[in-house]
Amino acid sequence: MPPGKSRLGRVLSSRAVVIGLGVDLVELDRVERALQRWGGRLIDKLMGPDEGGRLPTAAADRARALALAIAAKEAASKALGTGWSRGVRWRDVVVDPGPPASVHLEGGAAARARKLGGARAVVAMLEVRGGLVLGAVWLTS
């Protein structure tokens, strides 16, 4: 990739049409507390076995990775225009925090993307700034 040209810029500067955009902020300390309280039950609710199995084992790294995934999943649900309804579930949005970050839609999320005009590309940007995690997802056709 040429210097100064991000994956996001490459995808969004093409002839693709943005059919959905979602942005979400997650407080890292809230995820840390939720993970301490609910542990594996929280992860099982939000992630399938493969996605959850890729989380780091060290507590701080695990909380950070989970916060990144939550921000991306929430942003994707907003880009789809559904939130967690109309057949779209947490586990339907699979996140790899990267680098580079990627989001894959399955099940109800993929079906919703098709209804919107197909998601030729799902572009994700994830960032940690202090105690906040930012997730942004673009769906393009």
Secondary structure, 3 states (H helix, E strand, C coil): CCCCCCHHHHHHCCCCCEEEEEEEEEEHHHHHHHHHHHCHHHHHHHCCHHHHHCCCCCHHHHHHHHHHHHHHHHHHHHHHCCCCCCCCCHHHEEEECCCCCEEEECHHHHHHHHHCCCCCEEEEEEEEECCEEEEEEEEEC
